[in-house]
Amino acid sequence: MTFPATPTLFQRRDLRLADLERDRTATLLQLYAWMQLARTGDNRILDLFRQGLIRGTVTGGQGNEALICPLALLADKSVDVVSFSHRGFGGHLIWSGHLCDHLAQYFANSGSPTKAREGNIHHGDPAARSLPMISHLGIMLSNVVGAVDSQRRAGKPAVGFAFFGDGSSSTGDIHESLNLAAVLGVPVIFVIENNGYAYSTPCSEQFISANLHDRARGYGMEGFSMDCADPENVLRTLGAAIDRARSTSRPILIEARTFRLRGHAAYDTCDYMQPGEAEAILAEDPLPRWHAKLAAAGLTRELDAIDAQVRDFVETSIKSAMALPPVTPDGMLADLFAPDAAPMPWTPSLDSGGPSSREAAIENPKSKIENLTMAQAINRALRKILAERPESLVLGQDIGTYGGAFKVTEGLLKDFGRPRVLSTPLCESASTGYAIGLASNGHRPIEEFQFADFATDATTQIVLNAATYHFRAGQKIPLVFRFPCGGGLTFGSFHSQELESALLSFPGLKALYPSTPQDAFNALLAAYEDDNPVIVFEHKGLYRRGKHPVQFDANYRDVWQPRHVRTGDFATIVTYGEMVLHCTDACRYFEEEYETTFDLFDLRALSPLKLDAIKASVARTGRLVIVHEGRKTHGFGAELVARLTEEQWGQLKAAPLRIAALDIPVPFAPELETVYRPSKEKIIDAIAAWMG
C-alpha cells in the first residue's frame, strides 16, 4: 500500500545550533511542527485506543515533546545511537520511518515494524541504531553504551542517547550502566525524564535528594538539570551538551524536568494526585505556551498552516495505516533464530599466523596436533578468534591481567591489548547489555562469566533481551556467553550451578556443552560464527582433566549434533558435560562385568536439540537412560525424555530412567557434594536396579 506523501515540512529531520543563528524563525517553526505532530499523533492514538481500535494500552508522550523532539532533531542520525522510552513517540517519528509505520505498530497489523510481535511503542529501527526498548526499566542503557562503543571502535564519532524515568533511576542497571560508560569513556547522554512520578509514586517518596543529576559526581561525569518548559532553551542546552560529549568522548547525565500531562498509561486514573495538581501541570504545558509565544512574535499565519498540515497528515496516515491487512503468524517459528550463517574462512590450523604458516596449514591441515587440556583448548580458540576476526572482542571480570578466575584467558590481554580483551567492572547485567549493544552493531563479543551462577544477575538481559531480539526486531545478535559451570570441586551453592534447564526454558538461546578439549575448541568457533546468542557451558571439573589431542577440525560445526560415543544394544544413554566421562566408565563396567552394552550419546548441543540419531537408537534398543548433573525436578532430562519418547512410546520395553542430582542446593563439604551429584558408582547402581 502507498502511504500518504510526507509533507515537505517533515522531510527535514535535522537541526543544528548554527541553524538558530542563520534563520532563527524557520528553525523554531520547524521544531514546533515536529512537536505538534508528536502531540497530535499521541492524542489520536489515545482516541483510537478508547474506541477499541488499539489493543493493550498506550503510554502517551504528551508534555514530553519539548525534550524528545529537540534531542532527536539534534542527533546525527547517520552515526548516533538511541533507545527511546515509553514517552518517545516524537523521537521515533524524527529518527526514521513514515508516520504510517509507527501507527501500524499501534494497530498491530501487517505494517508493524515488529510484525505485531511487540506492543505499543516497543519498537525501534536497529538498522538505523534506534534500539527497541523492553519494559524492564533501565535494561536498555547498557545496550546504548555497547552500540556507541561499537561505533567508536569503527572510527565513527557517535554519541548515544539513553532515556529513563525518575522512577527507574533507582534500579541497579541504571547505576551499573552509568559507571560502565564512565569507566570506558563512552559518550552517552543519559536523560532522566523526571516528570515527578514513577507511575503513581511521587519523587518525595522515592529519593532523599531532590536533585537526581547530583549522582553524576559519583561516576566522575558531568551532570546538570534542565527545565523543559522552553523548547528553544532546551534546543540550545542539548545542542551544546551533544557537542561536548562528541568532542570529549565522555558521558553526561541530564535531569530533564518534564511534564506528564496524562497518567502513566491510558488506564491510569491519576486518583493519587492531590486536588488541583493535574490542572496545575496542564497549565504549564510547554506546547500551547510556546505556540502563544510564537504567535505573539507575529507567526500566527505560519502556525495555523502548520497545524492544518499536521491534522491532515495525521488523519490520512491513520486511514492508510488502518487499511493495512491484518498480521499473520507466518514465519513466527522460523524467526525465533537468525538464519544460519555461512562458515567463516578460518585458517585450517590451531593457530593463526602470517601467510607462510597459513599456506603450510592449507597444504597439510593435520600437521599440527597438540595435547591440550580443555582450558588450553578454549584459550587457543579464543586466540584464533581474536587473531582472525577483527570484529571480535572478549570481555568479563578479571579476564585481563589475571587471566580469568580459571586462567582460561591467560595471556590474551598481553597479546591483543585492552580494546580487544576487556576486564569489566563487577556488573553482570550492564556488561551483558553492553555486549548486546556491541552485537547489534556488527561486533561479535564473547563474554565470560566468572561462574555460571553469576549469570543470574544478568537473566533479564540474556533471556528477555538478547534471546528475543531477532524475533521482535529482526536483528541478529551474534554473542557468545561462556559459563564455567558444574560441581565436584567443593565450591558450594553459589559457584556450582547447572543452569541449562532454567535458561533454555526461555526461547531464542542456543547452547553447546562440550565434554572434550577438541569439542570445546570446536564449540567456540561454531558459537562465534552463529548469528544468535549462544551459551557455551564449560564444566569446571573438565578444565584440567588431563590432556587430549586437539587439532583444527574442518568439521567443527558437527558440534551442533550429538556425538556417538559407544555402540550397544541394551539401552540408549544420553548425557552431556562431565557426565559423559562417568557414563563412559559405567558403560565399560557393564560390558566387562555383565557383557551388556549401551548406545552412548554425548548430546553436545542443548539448543537447538538435534535428536534424529538418538531417536533411531531408542527405536532400536527400546530403552532410554538420561543422565545429567542438574537437579532432577524440572531438570533438562525431563525435556529429553519427552522429546525422545512421545512419538514412540509403544516401542519402549521399559520406562525411561532419569539419573540426576538431588533436589537441594549444592552442598559445600565434599562428603555432602558426593551424595548430591551423580557419579560413576551412582550411575552403575541406578542402571543395575533399573535393569533388575
C-alpha positions in Angstrom: 0.0 0.0 0.0 1.2 3.5 -0.8 1.4 5.8 2.2 0.4 9.5 2.0 3.3 11.7 0.8 5.2 13.2 3.7 4.8 17.0 3.7 7.9 19.0 2.9 7.6 20.3 6.4 8.7 16.9 7.8 11.2 15.8 5.2 14.0 17.5 7.1 14.7 15.7 10.3 17.9 17.5 11.5 18.6 20.7 13.3 21.9 22.2 14.4 22.7 25.1 16.7 24.0 27.0 13.7 20.5 27.0 12.2 19.3 29.2 15.0 21.8 31.8 14.2 21.2 31.6 10.4 17.4 31.6 10.5 16.0 31.5 14.0 12.4 31.9 12.9 12.4 29.0 10.4 14.3 26.8 12.9 11.8 27.4 15.7 8.9 26.8 13.3 10.4 23.5 12.2 10.8 22.4 15.9 7.2 23.5 16.6 5.9 21.4 13.6 7.6 18.2 14.9 6.3 18.8 18.4 2.8 19.4 17.1 3.0 16.2 15.0 4.1 14.2 18.1 1.3 15.7 20.2 -1.4 15.2 17.6 -0.3 11.7 17.0 -0.3 10.8 20.7 -3.7 12.3 21.2 -5.2 10.5 18.2 -3.6 7.2 19.4 -5.3 7.7 22.7 -8.6 8.3 21.0 -8.3 5.2 18.9 -7.4 3.1 22.0 -10.6 4.3 23.7 -12.5 3.4 20.6 -11.2 -0.2 20.9 -9.1 0.1 17.7 -5.8 -0.3 19.5 -5.2 -3.2 21.9 -3.2 -3.5 25.0 -2.6 0.0 26.3 -0.8 3.2 25.3 1.6 5.4 27.1 1.5 9.0 25.8 4.3 11.4 25.5 2.1 14.5 25.9 4.2 17.1 27.7 7.4 15.4 26.7 7.7 16.9 23.2 9.9 19.8 24.3 12.6 17.3 25.3 12.3 14.5 22.9 11.9 16.5 19.6 14.8 18.8 20.1 17.1 15.9 21.0 16.0 13.7 18.1 16.5 16.6 15.7 19.9 17.5 17.0 21.2 13.9 16.9 23.4 12.8 14.0 21.1 10.0 12.8 23.8 8.7 10.4 26.1 7.6 13.3 24.4 8.2 16.7 22.6 5.6 18.8 19.3 5.9 20.7 16.9 3.9 22.8 13.6 5.8 23.3 11.4 5.0 26.3 7.6 5.0 26.7 7.2 8.7 26.0 9.4 8.9 23.0 6.8 8.8 20.1 8.1 12.1 18.7 11.6 10.8 18.7 10.6 7.7 16.7 8.9 9.9 14.2 12.0 12.0 13.7 14.6 9.2 13.8 13.3 7.1 10.9 10.3 5.7 9.1 7.0 7.1 7.9 4.3 8.1 10.3 2.2 5.1 9.0 5.0 2.7 10.0 4.7 3.9 13.6 0.9 4.0 13.6 0.9 0.4 12.3 2.8 -0.6 15.4 -0.1 0.5 17.5 -2.6 -1.1 15.2 -0.6 -4.4 15.4 -1.2 -5.1 11.7 0.9 -6.3 8.9 2.7 -2.9 8.7 4.0 -3.2 12.2 7.8 -2.9 12.4 7.8 -5.7 14.9 5.4 -7.8 12.8 2.9 -7.2 15.7 5.1 -9.3 18.0 5.6 -6.4 20.3 3.1 -3.9 21.7 2.6 -0.1 21.5 5.9 1.8 21.5 8.2 -1.2 21.9 9.8 -0.8 18.6 12.8 0.8 17.1 14.9 0.6 14.0 18.0 -1.4 14.8 19.4 -0.9 11.3 19.4 2.9 12.0 20.7 2.3 15.6 17.4 3.0 17.2 17.4 0.2 19.7 13.9 -1.2 20.7 13.1 -1.0 24.3 11.9 -3.7 26.7 9.6 -3.0 29.7 12.3 -3.8 32.3 13.3 -0.3 33.0 17.0 0.5 33.0 18.0 -2.5 30.9 18.4 -0.5 27.7 21.0 1.9 28.9 23.9 -0.6 28.7 22.7 -1.6 25.2 23.2 2.0 24.1 26.7 2.1 25.7 27.7 -1.0 23.8 26.3 0.2 20.4 28.0 3.6 20.8 31.3 1.9 21.7 30.9 -0.3 18.6 30.5 2.8 16.5 33.5 4.4 18.1 35.6 1.3 17.6 34.7 1.6 13.9 36.1 5.2 13.9 32.7 6.9 13.8 32.1 10.0 16.1 28.9 8.6 17.6 27.0 9.8 20.6 24.3 7.8 22.4 21.1 8.8 23.9 19.5 6.7 26.7 16.3 7.6 28.4 14.9 6.6 31.7 12.4 8.0 34.2 12.8 9.3 37.7 11.3 6.0 39.0 13.7 3.7 37.1 16.7 5.8 38.2 16.5 3.7 41.4 17.2 0.4 39.5 20.6 -1.3 39.7 21.0 -1.4 35.9 21.0 2.4 35.8 23.9 2.6 38.2 25.8 -0.2 36.5 25.4 1.5 33.1 26.4 4.9 34.3 29.6 3.5 35.9 30.4 1.4 32.9 30.1 4.3 30.5 32.3 6.5 32.7 34.9 3.8 33.1 35.1 3.0 29.4 34.8 6.6 28.3 31.8 6.1 26.1 29.9 9.4 25.1 26.3 8.6 26.1 23.9 11.3 27.1 21.8 9.7 29.9 18.5 11.6 30.2 16.3 11.3 33.3 12.8 12.1 32.3 11.7 13.5 35.6 8.0 14.2 35.5 7.5 13.9 39.2 6.0 10.4 39.4 7.1 6.8 39.0 3.7 5.5 37.9 1.8 6.7 41.0 4.7 7.2 43.5 5.8 10.8 43.8 9.5 11.7 43.9 9.2 12.7 47.5 8.7 9.0 48.4 11.5 7.8 46.1 14.5 9.9 46.9 16.2 11.7 49.8 17.9 14.1 47.4 15.7 16.2 45.2 18.4 16.6 42.6 18.9 13.3 40.7 21.6 14.8 38.5 23.8 15.1 41.6 24.5 11.4 41.2 26.7 12.2 38.2 29.5 13.3 40.5 29.8 9.8 41.9 30.6 8.5 38.5 33.0 11.3 37.5 30.8 12.6 34.8 29.1 15.9 34.1 25.5 16.3 35.3 23.0 19.1 35.3 19.3 19.8 35.5 17.3 21.2 32.5 13.8 22.7 32.6 11.9 21.6 29.6 9.4 24.5 29.7 11.1 26.5 26.9 11.8 24.5 23.7 14.3 27.0 22.4 16.3 26.8 25.6 16.2 23.0 25.5 17.5 23.1 21.9 20.4 25.3 22.9 21.2 23.4 26.0 21.1 20.0 24.4 23.0 21.1 21.3 25.9 22.3 23.5 25.8 19.1 25.6 25.9 16.9 22.5 28.8 18.8 21.1 30.7 18.4 24.4 30.0 14.6 24.5 31.0 14.1 20.9 34.3 16.0 21.3 35.4 14.7 24.7 34.0 11.1 24.5 32.7 11.5 28.0 29.2 10.6 29.2 26.8 13.2 30.6 23.8 12.9 32.9 20.9 15.3 32.3 17.9 15.5 34.6 15.2 16.8 32.3 12.2 18.2 34.2 9.3 17.3 32.0 5.5 17.4 32.3 3.3 14.3 32.4 0.0 15.7 31.2 -1.7 12.3 31.4 -1.3 9.3 33.7 1.3 6.6 33.4 -0.7 4.9 30.7 -4.2 5.0 29.3 -5.7 3.1 32.1 -4.2 5.4 34.8 -7.0 7.3 36.7 -4.5 9.6 38.4 -6.5 9.5 41.6 -3.3 9.5 43.6 -2.7 13.2 42.7 -3.6 16.0 45.1 -6.6 18.2 44.3 -5.7 20.7 41.6 -2.3 19.1 40.9 -3.2 17.8 37.4 -4.7 21.2 36.5 -1.6 23.0 37.6 0.6 20.7 35.5 -1.7 21.2 32.5 -1.4 24.9 32.9 2.4 24.6 32.4 2.1 22.6 29.2 5.0 23.8 27.0 3.4 23.3 23.6 0.4 25.8 23.9 2.5 28.3 25.8 5.2 28.2 23.1 2.5 28.4 20.4 1.3 31.6 22.1 4.9 32.9 22.3 5.5 32.3 18.6 2.1 33.8 17.7 3.0 36.9 19.7 6.1 37.2 17.6 3.8 37.6 14.5 3.8 34.0 13.3 0.1 33.2 13.6 -0.3 32.6 9.9 2.6 30.2 9.8 1.4 28.3 12.9 -2.1 27.9 11.5 -0.7 26.5 8.3 1.5 24.0 10.3 -1.4 22.9 12.4 -3.6 22.3 9.3 -0.9 20.3 7.6 -0.4 18.2 10.8 -4.1 17.4 11.2 -4.4 16.4 7.5 -1.2 14.3 7.5 -2.2 12.5 10.7 -5.7 11.7 9.6 -4.7 10.5 6.2 -1.9 8.4 7.7 -4.3 6.9 10.2 -6.7 5.8 7.4 -3.8 4.3 5.4 -2.3 2.5 8.4 -5.7 1.1 9.5 -6.3 -0.2 6.0 -3.2 -2.4 6.1 -4.0 -6.1 6.1 -4.1 -8.0 9.5 -0.9 -9.6 10.6 -0.5 -13.4 10.0 1.5 -15.9 12.1 3.7 -16.7 9.1 7.3 -17.0 9.9 7.0 -16.8 13.7 8.7 -20.1 14.4 11.4 -19.5 11.7 12.1 -16.0 13.1 13.0 -17.3 16.6 16.6 -17.6 15.4 18.5 -15.6 12.8 19.2 -17.7 9.7 22.2 -20.0 9.7 25.4 -18.0 8.9 27.9 -19.2 6.4 31.1 -20.7 7.8 33.9 -18.2 8.4 37.1 -18.6 6.5 39.2 -19.9 9.3 42.9 -20.7 8.8 42.9 -24.5 9.0 45.3 -24.6 11.9 45.1 -24.5 15.7 46.9 -21.2 15.5 46.8 -18.2 13.2 50.0 -16.7 11.7 51.3 -15.0 8.7 50.9 -16.0 5.0 53.6 -18.7 5.2 52.1 -20.5 8.2 48.6 -20.2 6.6 49.8 -21.7 3.3 51.5 -24.6 5.2 48.3 -25.3 7.2 46.3 -25.4 4.0 48.7 -27.8 2.4 48.8 -30.1 5.5 45.9 -29.2 7.8 46.5 -32.2 10.1 50.2 -31.3 10.5 49.6 -29.7 14.0 48.0 -31.9 16.6 48.6 -30.9 20.2 47.8 -32.5 23.6 45.8 -29.8 25.5 43.6 -29.5 28.5 40.1 -28.2 27.9 41.2 -24.8 29.4 44.1 -24.6 27.0 41.9 -25.6 24.1 39.4 -22.8 24.9 42.3 -20.4 25.2 43.6 -21.4 21.8 40.1 -21.0 20.3 39.9 -17.5 21.8 43.3 -16.6 20.4 42.3 -17.9 17.0 39.2 -15.8 17.0 40.9 -12.6 18.2 43.7 -13.1 15.6 41.5 -13.8 12.6 38.3 -11.9 13.3 38.8 -8.1 13.8 35.2 -7.7 14.9 35.7 -9.9 17.9 36.4 -9.0 21.5 36.5 -10.8 24.8 35.1 -9.2 28.0 34.4 -10.2 31.5 35.5 -9.8 35.1 39.3 -10.2 35.8 39.9 -11.7 32.4 42.8 -9.3 31.6 46.0 -9.3 33.6 44.8 -12.0 35.9 43.6 -14.3 33.1 40.2 -15.1 34.4 39.0 -17.0 37.5 40.2 -20.2 35.9 43.1 -18.7 33.9 41.3 -19.6 30.6 42.0 -16.1 29.1 45.6 -16.0 30.4 47.9 -14.1 28.1 45.2 -12.7 25.8 45.5 -9.1 27.2 49.2 -9.1 26.7 48.9 -10.3 23.1 45.8 -8.4 21.9 45.5 -5.3 24.1 42.8 -3.8 26.2 40.4 -2.7 23.4 40.1 -6.4 22.4 40.4 -8.0 25.8 38.3 -6.0 28.3 38.1 -6.6 32.1 34.8 -5.1 33.1 33.6 -3.7 36.4 31.6 -6.1 38.6 28.3 -5.5 36.8 27.0 -8.7 35.1 23.8 -7.1 33.8 25.3 -4.0 32.4 28.3 -5.9 30.9 25.8 -8.3 29.2 23.7 -5.3 28.0 26.9 -3.7 26.7 27.7 -6.9 24.8 24.2 -6.9 23.3 24.7 -3.4 22.1 28.1 -4.3 20.5 26.5 -7.3 18.8 23.6 -5.3 17.5 26.0 -3.1 15.6 28.3 -5.5 13.9 30.8 -6.6 16.6 30.8 -10.2 17.9 31.6 -10.2 21.6 32.5 -13.2 23.8 31.5 -12.6 27.4 33.0 -14.7 30.2 31.1 -15.1 33.5 33.4 -15.9 36.4 30.9 -18.6 37.3 27.7 -19.6 35.5 25.9 -18.9 38.8 26.6 -15.1 38.4 24.6 -15.1 35.2 21.5 -15.0 37.3 22.3 -11.3 37.8 22.0 -10.8 34.0 19.0 -13.0 33.5 16.8 -10.3 32.0 19.5 -9.2 29.5 20.1 -12.8 28.5 16.7 -14.4 28.3 14.3 -11.4 27.7 16.5 -9.1 25.7 19.2 -10.9 23.7 17.2 -14.1 23.2 14.1 -12.3 21.9 15.9 -9.6 19.8 15.6 -11.3 16.4 12.0 -12.5 16.9 10.8 -9.0 17.9 13.1 -6.7 15.9 14.6 -8.8 13.1 18.1 -8.0 14.3 20.8 -10.6 14.7 22.7 -10.7 18.0 25.9 -12.7 17.5 27.0 -13.1 21.0 28.8 -15.9 23.0 28.3 -16.4 26.7 30.9 -18.6 28.4 29.6 -20.2 31.5 32.0 -22.1 33.8 29.6 -24.4 35.5 29.1 -27.6 37.4 30.1 -29.1 40.8 32.5 -31.6 42.2 35.1 -29.0 43.2 33.5 -28.2 46.6 32.7 -24.6 45.6 29.2 -24.6 47.3 25.8 -23.4 46.2 26.8 -20.1 44.5 29.6 -21.4 42.3 28.5 -24.8 41.1 25.1 -24.5 39.4 23.9 -26.2 36.3 21.6 -23.6 34.7 20.7 -25.1 31.4 17.2 -26.1 32.3 16.3 -22.7 33.7 17.8 -20.6 31.0 16.9 -22.8 28.0 13.2 -22.8 29.1 13.3 -19.3 27.5 13.2 -19.3 23.7 15.8 -17.8 21.5 19.0 -19.0 23.0 21.4 -21.6 21.5 23.6 -23.7 23.8 26.6 -26.0 23.5 28.1 -28.2 26.3 31.4 -29.8 25.2 32.9 -32.7 27.2 36.3 -32.9 25.4 39.1 -30.4 24.6 38.5 -31.0 20.9 34.8 -30.3 21.2 35.5 -27.2 23.4 37.7 -25.8 20.7 35.1 -26.6 18.0 32.3 -25.2 20.2 33.9 -21.8 20.5 34.4 -21.5 16.7 30.8 -22.8 16.0 29.3 -20.5 18.6 31.3 -17.5 17.5 30.2 -17.6 13.9 26.5 -18.1 14.8 24.3 -15.0 14.4 22.4 -15.7 17.6 23.2 -15.5 21.3 24.9 -18.8 22.2 25.8 -20.1 25.7 28.8 -22.4 25.9 28.6 -24.3 29.1 32.1 -25.2 30.3 32.3 -27.7 33.2 34.9 -26.5 35.6 35.8 -30.1 36.5 36.9 -30.7 32.9 39.2 -27.7 32.5 42.3 -29.6 33.6 41.1 -33.3 33.5 44.1 -34.4 31.5 45.5 -33.5 28.1 44.0 -34.8 24.9 44.7 -34.4 21.2 43.3 -31.2 19.6 43.7 -30.0 16.1 41.8 -27.7 13.7 38.8 -29.7 12.6 37.3 -28.7 9.3 34.0 -30.3 10.5 33.9 -28.2 13.7 30.2 -27.4 13.0 29.4 -31.1 13.8 29.4 -30.0 17.4 25.8 -28.9 16.8 25.0 -32.7 16.5 25.2 -35.4 19.1 28.4 -37.5 19.3 28.0 -41.2 19.2 30.5 -42.3 21.9 29.8 -46.0 22.2 27.7 -48.6 20.4 25.5 -51.0 22.2 22.2 -52.9 22.2 20.6 -53.0 25.7 19.6 -49.3 26.1 20.4 -45.8 24.8 22.1 -43.5 27.2 22.0 -39.7 26.6 24.2 -37.3 28.6 26.5 -34.3 28.3 29.3 -32.4 30.1 31.3 -34.2 32.8 28.7 -36.9 32.9 29.9 -38.2 29.6 33.1 -39.4 31.4 31.2 -41.1 34.1 28.7 -42.7 31.7 31.6 -43.9 29.6 33.2 -45.6 32.6 29.8 -47.1 33.6 29.3 -48.5 30.1 32.8 -50.0 30.2 31.9 -51.6 33.6 28.7 -53.2 32.3 30.4 -54.5 29.2 33.3 -56.0 31.2 31.2 -57.4 34.2 27.9 -58.2 32.6 28.6 -58.4 28.8 25.9 -55.8 28.4 26.4 -52.9 26.0 24.8 -49.5 25.7 24.4 -47.0 22.9 26.0 -43.8 24.5 25.5 -40.3 23.1 27.1 -37.1 24.1 24.4 -34.5 23.4 26.8 -31.6 22.9 24.2 -29.2 21.6 21.4 -28.4 24.1 19.7 -25.9 21.9 18.5 -26.4 19.3 18.1 -30.1 20.0 19.1 -32.4 17.1 17.8 -35.8 18.2 17.2 -37.8 15.0 20.2 -40.2 15.6 19.2 -40.7 19.2 15.6 -41.3 18.3 16.7 -44.0 15.9 18.8 -45.5 18.6 15.9 -45.6 21.1 13.7 -47.2 18.4 16.4 -49.9 18.1 17.2 -50.5 21.8 13.8 -49.9 23.2 15.2 -48.4 26.4 16.3 -44.9 27.4 18.5 -43.6 30.1 19.1 -39.8 30.7 22.0 -38.7 32.9 22.7 -35.1 33.8 24.3 -33.2 36.7 21.5 -30.7 37.2 18.7 -31.4 39.6 16.1 -34.0 38.7 12.9 -32.0 39.3 12.3 -29.6 36.3 15.7 -30.8 35.0 16.8 -30.9 31.4 16.4 -34.7 31.4 12.6 -34.4 31.6 12.6 -32.5 28.3 14.8 -35.1 26.7 12.6 -37.9 27.9 9.5 -36.2 26.5 11.2 -35.4 23.1 12.6 -38.9 22.7 9.6 -41.0 23.7 6.4 -39.0 22.8 6.4 -40.4 19.3 7.5 -43.9 20.0 6.2 -44.7 23.5 4.7 -48.0 22.3 8.2 -49.2 21.2 9.7 -48.9 24.7 10.5 -52.1 26.6 10.8 -50.2 29.9 10.0 -46.9 31.5 12.8 -44.3 30.8 15.3 -43.8 33.6 16.5 -40.4 34.7 19.7 -40.1 36.8 20.3 -36.6 38.1 21.3 -34.6 41.2 19.2 -34.3 44.4 16.6 -31.6 44.6 18.6 -29.5 47.1 21.0 -26.5 46.8 24.6 -27.6 46.0 26.2 -28.5 49.4 29.8 -27.5 50.2 31.6 -30.3 52.0 33.0 -33.0 49.7 31.2 -35.7 51.7 27.9 -33.9 51.1 28.5 -32.9 47.5 29.4 -36.5 46.6 25.9 -37.6 47.8 24.3 -34.7 45.9 25.5 -35.3 42.4 25.7 -38.3 40.0 29.0 -40.3 39.9 30.2 -43.4 38.1 29.1 -45.6 41.0 25.7 -44.0 41.3 25.1 -44.3 37.6 26.0 -48.0 37.8 23.8 -48.6 40.8 20.8 -46.8 39.3 21.1 -48.6 35.9 21.6 -52.0 37.6 18.5 -51.5 39.7 16.5 -50.4 36.7 17.7 -53.5 34.7 16.6 -55.7 37.5 
